[in-house]
Amino acid sequence: MSKRNIHIVPSGNRWAVKPEGSAQPASTHLTQGAAAQAGRRLAQANQSELVIHRPNGQIRDKDSYGNDSCPPKDAKH
């Protein structure tokens, strides 16, 4: 897989891990937390960005796992 962003999006009554530009999700999960955990592993393996969405589709959070030449100070972790 190339360095495409990984999105955690609502999918019916489940949550999907969807690589950017892909028609099909990589996996689906019962909870957003489980989907985020799976998406995080995929983003780390591909050195890409994880984008977590709210149930209404709005972006809730982003985490970058790529090589950033000027990384910001992460206050979350």
ZADO-1210 file (C-alpha; in nm, 4 decimals, padded with zeros to 6 digits):
<atoms>
<atom x="00.0000" y="00.0000" z="00.0000" code="MET" pos="1"/>
<atom x="00.1220" y="00.3466" z="-00.0825" code="SER" pos="2"/>
<atom x="00.1373" y="00.6374" z="00.1632" code="LYS" pos="3"/>
<atom x="-00.2352" y="00.7163" z="00.1548" code="ARG" pos="4"/>
<atom x="-00.4081" y="00.8670" z="00.4564" code="ASN" pos="5"/>
<atom x="-00.6171" y="00.6237" z="00.6611" code="ILE" pos="6"/>
<atom x="-00.9662" y="00.7434" z="00.7577" code="HIS" pos="7"/>
<atom x="-01.1867" y="00.6129" z="01.0393" code="ILE" pos="8"/>
<atom x="-01.5416" y="00.6779" z="00.9182" code="VAL" pos="9"/>
<atom x="-01.8939" y="00.5752" z="01.0202" code="PRO" pos="10"/>
<atom x="-02.0381" y="00.2952" z="00.8090" code="SER" pos="11"/>
<atom x="-02.3992" y="00.2222" z="00.8996" code="GLY" pos="12"/>
<atom x="-02.3948" y="00.1129" z="01.2637" code="ASN" pos="13"/>
<atom x="-02.0238" y="00.0230" z="01.2471" code="ARG" pos="14"/>
<atom x="-01.6922" y="00.2047" z="01.1932" code="TRP" pos="15"/>
<atom x="-01.4740" y="00.1508" z="00.8854" code="ALA" pos="16"/>
<atom x="-01.0984" y="00.1792" z="00.8359" code="VAL" pos="17"/>
<atom x="-01.0786" y="00.3260" z="00.4880" code="LYS" pos="18"/>
<atom x="-00.7565" y="00.4064" z="00.3000" code="PRO" pos="19"/>
<atom x="-00.7900" y="00.7350" z="00.1097" code="GLU" pos="20"/>
<atom x="-00.9066" y="00.6817" z="-00.2474" code="GLY" pos="21"/>
<atom x="-01.0180" y="00.3242" z="-00.1849" code="SER" pos="22"/>
<atom x="-01.3752" y="00.2207" z="-00.2658" code="ALA" pos="23"/>
<atom x="-01.3716" y="-00.0606" z="-00.0082" code="GLN" pos="24"/>
<atom x="-01.2776" y="-00.0331" z="00.3600" code="PRO" pos="25"/>
<atom x="-00.9739" y="-00.2262" z="00.4834" code="ALA" pos="26"/>
<atom x="-01.1846" y="-00.3459" z="00.7799" code="SER" pos="27"/>
<atom x="-01.4994" y="-00.2654" z="00.9799" code="THR" pos="28"/>
<atom x="-01.5439" y="-00.2623" z="01.3580" code="HIS" pos="29"/>
<atom x="-01.8232" y="-00.2340" z="01.6156" code="LEU" pos="30"/>
<atom x="-01.6647" y="00.0640" z="01.7927" code="THR" pos="31"/>
<atom x="-01.4746" y="00.3725" z="01.6852" code="GLN" pos="32"/>
<atom x="-01.1977" y="00.2829" z="01.9304" code="GLY" pos="33"/>
<atom x="-01.1419" y="-00.0592" z="01.7757" code="ALA" pos="34"/>
<atom x="-01.1388" y="00.0937" z="01.4272" code="ALA" pos="35"/>
<atom x="-00.8925" y="00.3631" z="01.5386" code="ALA" pos="36"/>
<atom x="-00.6606" y="00.0999" z="01.6856" code="GLN" pos="37"/>
<atom x="-00.6624" y="-00.0999" z="01.3593" code="ALA" pos="38"/>
<atom x="-00.6225" y="00.2187" z="01.1543" code="GLY" pos="39"/>
<atom x="-00.3309" y="00.3331" z="01.3708" code="ARG" pos="40"/>
<atom x="-00.1413" y="00.0085" z="01.3022" code="ARG" pos="41"/>
<atom x="-00.2074" y="00.0482" z="00.9286" code="LEU" pos="42"/>
<atom x="-00.0979" y="00.4155" z="00.9291" code="ALA" pos="43"/>
<atom x="00.2201" y="00.3312" z="01.1213" code="GLN" pos="44"/>
<atom x="00.3050" y="00.0465" z="00.8822" code="ALA" pos="45"/>
<atom x="00.2567" y="00.2775" z="00.5824" code="ASN" pos="46"/>
<atom x="00.4039" y="00.5911" z="00.7425" code="GLN" pos="47"/>
<atom x="00.0892" y="00.7872" z="00.6642" code="SER" pos="48"/>
<atom x="-00.1662" y="00.9979" z="00.8504" code="GLU" pos="49"/>
<atom x="-00.4609" y="00.8667" z="01.0534" code="LEU" pos="50"/>
<atom x="-00.7755" y="01.0816" z="01.0284" code="VAL" pos="51"/>
<atom x="-01.0556" y="01.0030" z="01.2746" code="ILE" pos="52"/>
<atom x="-01.4037" y="01.1345" z="01.1912" code="HIS" pos="53"/>
<atom x="-01.7068" y="01.2019" z="01.4124" code="ARG" pos="54"/>
<atom x="-02.0401" y="01.0245" z="01.3456" code="PRO" pos="55"/>
<atom x="-02.1510" y="01.3315" z="01.1430" code="ASN" pos="56"/>
<atom x="-01.8410" y="01.3029" z="00.9191" code="GLY" pos="57"/>
<atom x="-01.6560" y="01.6011" z="01.0695" code="GLN" pos="58"/>
<atom x="-01.2838" y="01.5428" z="01.1432" code="ILE" pos="59"/>
<atom x="-01.2309" y="01.4778" z="01.5137" code="ARG" pos="60"/>
<atom x="-00.8575" y="01.4072" z="01.5283" code="ASP" pos="61"/>
<atom x="-00.5450" y="01.3525" z="01.3164" code="LYS" pos="62"/>
<atom x="-00.2198" y="01.1723" z="01.3899" code="ASP" pos="63"/>
<atom x="00.0789" y="01.1619" z="01.1553" code="SER" pos="64"/>
<atom x="00.3030" y="00.8555" z="01.1433" code="TYR" pos="65"/>
<atom x="00.5199" y="00.9635" z="00.8488" code="GLY" pos="66"/>
<atom x="00.8608" y="01.1222" z="00.8328" code="ASN" pos="67"/>
<atom x="00.7943" y="01.4876" z="00.9114" code="ASP" pos="68"/>
<atom x="01.0944" y="01.7159" z="00.8645" code="SER" pos="69"/>
<atom x="00.9533" y="01.9662" z="01.1152" code="CYS" pos="70"/>
<atom x="00.7292" y="01.7758" z="01.3550" code="PRO" pos="71"/>
<atom x="00.5052" y="01.9785" z="01.5869" code="PRO" pos="72"/>
<atom x="00.5184" y="01.9200" z="01.9611" code="LYS" pos="73"/>
<atom x="00.2468" y="01.6643" z="02.0341" code="ASP" pos="74"/>
<atom x="00.0462" y="01.7673" z="02.3401" code="ALA" pos="75"/>
<atom x="-00.1869" y="01.4655" z="02.3194" code="LYS" pos="76"/>
<atom x="00.0625" y="01.1878" z="02.3825" code="HIS" pos="77"/>
</atoms>
